Amino acid sequence: MAIQLSNVSAREWLQHRRETVKPWTEFLNTARFKAPKSVAPVGKRVVRNVEHFQSNYLFVFLGLIIFCVLTSPLLIVALAVCLGACYIINLKNKESKLSLLGHEISLAQQYGAVGVISFPLFWLAGAGSAVFWVIGASFFLIMAHAVFYQTTEELEGFADLNMEVV
């Protein structure tokens, strides 16, 4: 899948995310899921798992977004109308600039008008509740994985060692 991005930093960030995805067999290894022995190591476990599986968690988030959009037909229509209008604006501006009552309307103003006009459509489609559902479901799934997935240090038995400060 080749994605062309004009922003160099966005392209580098996306490339870094793709390179740091851990194998899904490791991410979903059910043998490593175990409840922590106490509450004390939970914070350390969450931090280490979020650092280790950060790119995988991003793909879980994107998967939930896709699921939410695909299961809401009205949201698909709203997105199609909005993106279609933006595509038409882009095509029209390549030919000539839009002028209304003798004033040239910039591309940003045209996109802003599409956003204002499509806002009621997104409201009717329930986009706000979809956004909060995706955020909540992502937080729940990611935290559940991060809390119950044993880190490498725990498997090797070094998690319970406390070093004495000298």
Secondary structure, DSSP 4 states (H G I P E B T S, - for coil): -----S-HHHHHHHHHHHHTPPPHHHHT-GGGB---SSSTTHHHHHHHHHHHTHHHHHHHHHHHHHHHHHT-HHHHHHHHHHHHHHHHHHHHHHH--EEETTEEEPHHHHHHHHHHHHHHHHHHHTHHHHHHHHHHHHHHHHHHHHHHBPPHHHHHT-TT--PPP-
